[in-house]
Structures are given as C-alpha cells and as structure tokens.
Amino acid sequence: MEQTIEKLKEQARKSWSGETGEQRARDLETYLRNKLEEYSNALNIPKEEILKSWEEDRTYSAINYYQESNQPSIKSDKVKVFETVEEMLQAIGEKKFRCPSCNGISTNPYSCNSGEEMSKGKTCDWKVYGLLGDLGKGTFIYIKVKLKGETIFTPISWEEVTA
C-alpha cells in the first residue's frame, strides 16, 4: 500500500511544477489516508484491498480520480452498503428509479428512459455517468464482496414516504 501511495504522490508532483506539485502530492496523500481509514472502518475491509480496487478502476489521473465524487463519505445518507449484488437487488425491489433531471421514473438506474418530455420533441435521456452526474439526488451503492461502488438513480422503493 505504501508503495502505491508513493507512486501516486509522484504522479501528483509531476502534474505541476514547483510548490504546487508538492502541495498536490501532500493533499493527495492526506485524502487517500483519510478515505482509506473511513472505508476500512465502515466496511471492515483492509485498506490495502480498498486501494487496490480503486486503482484497478482508475482510468485517468490520480489528481482527478481521488475526490469526493468518486469516493463519497461512507457515512452519508446517500450511500448504501451491501454484502452482495443479490442483497442489493433484493433491497431495490421493483426496478423503478427516480431520474434526477426530469423527476420521472426510469427502469434503468443509469440512463433515463422515463419518456418525460423536457422540451418540445425532446424526451429526457439523462445519464448518471454524465458531466453533471446525479445532480446530488442519486445513491452511491457499494458492494463489499466486489469491493466496488457506483452511483445510480435512487430507487423509488427507497424514497421517503411523505404524507
């Protein structure tokens, strides 16, 4: 784990010259150590395994990858942790999800297929993996057995019932 963190710090240093690069390396190390501690404590999974999983998923620069949008606080009310995929599917129940853009009901947790008209002749096709993501309205799902997490549209079955 220490070797991986040192490698990532070196990449951060090289991303910008001088003191800015050094500060990026320090900030990245602080972020990583804090997030690894948080995830390890919450999930009861060794930090080394979590970091290895994150690195397997990372396809772009460490400076851009290691941030709150990709490793949200595990304590957040917008995060659900499951042991297995099957447990998650059972918790979701009927495959209906709230689109954060049009507020319609989609059967796809990543891409809106609600049919809601956004403007004349244009139906909603919002993507949770697009530039603006879930607009702060989705849910981050973490599957312990896979050591993976991702954001989806919030399942309708999880919405708070208000009377």
Beta strands, then each sheet from edge to edge (+ up, - down):
strand 1: 79-82
strand 2: 97-98
strand 3: 105-106
strand 4: 117-119
strand 5: 122-123
strand 6: 139-143
strand 7: 148-152
strand 8: 154-155
sheet 1: 1+ 6+ 7-
sheet 2: 3+ 2- 8+
sheet 3: 4+ 5-
end
